[in-house]
């Protein structure tokens, strides 16, 4: 029997990730690239890159989307299921480590903690307001220090101890790092001190009041930083598990959910890889039907409206949106 494939798409403010898994839930190909403020272009380019890796005739039996632009990407690819990031990341972590109890996730612009008990999400928290402790902040500090971000973690591991850095705010952290450089602290200790500060900030704010129990899975782009992993293990006093595909776990979760959905329905809305060539346009308008004055986003394909979203009452949701599952669970 010919192998079946399932597509997962995770579009965030920093990165756009696409994954193809087979019916055994094995990752066969993935794309990790920058969104650069153009999610439509990023998703379509991701589809093209998957075609380069796997060929255009790959039999895709289902597609799922997640991330901050999940509705938009769902319309582009023709998704069968759309889920929030918490659900997608939890599903992927449970697949990787079936008895996982805590998921730490740090991406380019936000961070999350997910508490799982017996395979069910029982608590979570997200930080989408402050960039302290996220990948973009680490990238900025690496550039300022003239150190490739790929070497940041290795340099942190060379430090015997970390220099105390104020990590509650990006501005304070940066000024504190500059001061520590000026008084002569070794660069390795400053870098590891920054890692410790970011972990402290994460645990004192995002994870405050939550029971962090092992097994603990660390995912998201920042999981590549060995210094952050070391700082987490020292602070929590537990081993941290980093999955093989740590940077595309949201997309993997979306693909798994798409398989579960289409296994039940026996059909898919996937448009095919030809969607990479379609002409999509987005615009928005304010609805004045009630006092909410919702901003409704409208998406057109070759001039025809195929999806609207953003309204609270659903009066504007048409076309493709009516056929998609936008339940947030």
N, C-alpha and C positions, 0 to 999 in steps of 0.2 A: 504493500500500500504506500502511496506517495506521502511523503512527510508534510504535515500541516504546520503553518506558521501563524503567529499572532503578533500584532504590532502594538507597541506601547510608546506613547509620546508624552514627554514631560517638558512643558515650556515655562520657564521662570524668567525673572527679570535679567538674570545674568547668563544662564546657559539654557540651551535647548537640547534635549536628549531623546533619541529614538532607539528603540530596541526591537529586535526580532527574536522571539523564542519559538521553539518547536513544541510539539504536543507532549514532550516529556519535561517541559518547562526549562529546557537548557537554552542559554543565550547563544545564538548562532551569529549574530552581528549586532553592532551598536554604533551610534554616532553621538559624540559629545562635542558641541560647539557653542560659541558665544551667540547670544540672542541679539546683542547690539541694538536694542530698541526696535527691531523689525521682526516680530514674531512670525508673521506670514512668510516672509522671505526665509527665515531660519528653518521653519518646518518644511517648506518646499525644497530647500537646499538639502535638508536632512534626508528627505525621500530620495533625492537624486544620488546622494552618497550611499544609501542602502542599496540602490540599484547597481551602483558600481561594484559593491562588495558581493552582492548575491544574485544579480541578474533581474531583469524585469518580469520574468515569468514565475517568480516565487509565489506559491499558492497561499495567500493570506486569508485565513478563515475568520478573523476577528480583529478589531482595533479598539484600543482604549486610550483615553487621555487624562492627564492630571496636570497640576501646576496652576500658576496664577492666570495663565491664558488658556485654560482647558476648554472653555466653550468655543473660543476662536479656533483652536487647533482641531476640536471635534468636528467643526463644520468643514475644515479643509480636508481632513482625511476621510471623513464619513465614519465617525466613531460609533461603536455599539454600546459603549459604557463610558461615563464620565464620573470621576471621583476626585475628592479633595486630596491634598497631599498627605494628610495624616493616614487616611485609609490606604493609599497606594504604598507609602513607605512601610506601614505595618505589615501589609500583605507580603511584600518582598522580604522583609526581615524574618517573618515567620517561615517563609519558604526556605530561606538560607539557614536559619537556626530555629528549628521547630519549637524548642522550649525557651525561646528568648523571653525575657521579662522586662528589659529596658532597652529602648532605642534612642541613641543620641544622634541627632542629624544637624549638621552645620553646612549650609550652602553659601552661595555667593553674597546674598543680601539678607538672609534670615536664618533662624535656627529653630529647632524643635526638640522636644523631648516627648516620648511616647511610652506610657506604662502599659504593659501587656500582662495579663494573667490568664493562664489556660487558653491561650490563643485568641483572647478577646481584648480589645483596647478598653481599658477602664479609666484612663486619665491621660491628658496631654496638655502641652502648653506650647505656644508659638511666640516668637519675638520677630515682628516685622517692622518695628519702629526704629530701633537703634542698630547701627552697623558694627558696634563694638563686638568683636569676637567672630565676625563673619569673614568669608573668603576675600571680599573686596578690601576690607581693612588690612588683612595680611598682605595682599598684593601691593597695596599702597606703601606699607612700611618696607616691604622688600625692595621696591623701586627707590624709595628714599635712601635706603642704606646701600643701594647699588649691588644688591645680592639677588641672583635669580631665585624666584619663588620655589623652584624645584630643589634648591640647595638649602632652603630655610630650615627644614626639619632636620637634615643631617648636621647642620651647624648647631642646632639646639641640643642634639644628642652629645656633642663634644663638651658641653658645659658640665662641670661638677655640681654646680648649683645655679639657681636663677637669681638675677638681680631683681629686687622688689620694684615692680612697675604698677602704677595706678591704672587699673583696667576698667573702671566703671564707666568711662566715657572715652571716645576716640580722641577727642581733643586733649584731655588730660594725659592719656596714655602716650600720645605722640610727644607732648612737651616733656613728659617725664623721661622718655627714652633719650631725647636730645640732651637733657640735663645729665643723665647717667653717662652718655658718651663724653660730654665735656669734662666730667670729673675723672675720666679714665677707666671706667669699667670695661672689661673685655667684651667684645662684640658678641661672642658666643653666649655669655651669661646674660647679656641684655636681651638677646633673641629668645633664650629659654625663659627669661623672666616675663617676656611678653606672652609667651605660650601659657605660663602659669596664671598670668593676670586674666587672660581670656577665659580660661577654664574656671577660675574663681568667679568671674562675672556670670558665667553660664550657670554654675551650681548655686550661686547665691540669689539669682533672680529667676531664671527660667525653671530650675529644678527645685526651688525652695518649697519645702513641705511635701515633697514627693519621695516615695521609697524607691531608691535606686538599687535594684537587686540584680544579681547575675543570673543567667548569662546576659551580658551587655553588648549590644551591637552598635558600632559607630559607623555612620554612613554619611554621604554627602561629599562634596569636593574637598572639604578641609580634612577629611579622614586620611588624605594622602600625606598630611603633615605629621611626620614622626614625632616632632616635639610636642604637638597637641596631644597625641596618643600617650606619650610618656607622662605629660602633666595630668591627664585624666586618671591614669592608672595610679599615680602617686597620691592624688587627691581622694580617689574613691576606694583605693586599696583592693581593687579587683582587676582581673585581666579584661582587656577590651578586645572584642572580636571585630575585625575589619573584613567585610565581605570582598570577594574577588572583584565584583563589579560595583564597588562602593559608590562610585560617582553617578551611576544611572539607576539607582534602586527604585526611584519613583516611577520611571518608565517601565521597569520590570514588573512592578506591582500593577500598573495599568494594563500591561499585556496579560498577566495572569488573570485579572478580573475580566478582561475581554474574552479569554478562553472559557471561563466559567459561564459567562453570559451566553455566548454563542453555542456552547455545548447544550444549553437548555433550549434555545430557540431554534437552532439548526439553520440560522441565516445570519448574514452580516450586511452592514451598511457601507463597508469599506469601498471607497471610490476607485481604488487601484492606484498604482504609482503614477498614473497619468495626472493625478492631482497636482503633481509638482509643476505642471505646465499651465494649469488653469489661471485665469485672471480674476483674483479676488480683490474687492475693495471694501473698506470699512468706513463708516461715518457714525455720528451720534446725534441724537436730538433729545430735547427735554419734553417729557409728557406732561400735559396740563390737565389730565382727566380728573386728578384729585390733588389734595394739598401736599402729597409726597413729592411731586415734581421729579420723578425718577429720570435719570439719564439713561436712555435706551441706546444700546449699540446695535447698529444695523450692518449686516454683511451681505454683499452682493457678489454674484458669480456671473461674469460677462453681462453686467448690467441688471440682472434679475435678483431681487431680494430672496436669499435662501435662509436667513436666520436673523432673529433679533433676540437680544437678551439684556438683562439689567433692570427690567421693571419688576416691582414687587408683586403685582397682581397677576402677571402672566398674559395680559390682554394683547401684548405685542408679539408674543412668541408664536412664530409661524414656521411652516415649511420643515426644514431639516430638524429644527429644534423639537418639533412635536414627535418626531420619530426616535429621538435620542433619550437616553436615560440620564437625566441630570440630577438624580437623587444624590444628596450629600449625606454620606453615612460613614 
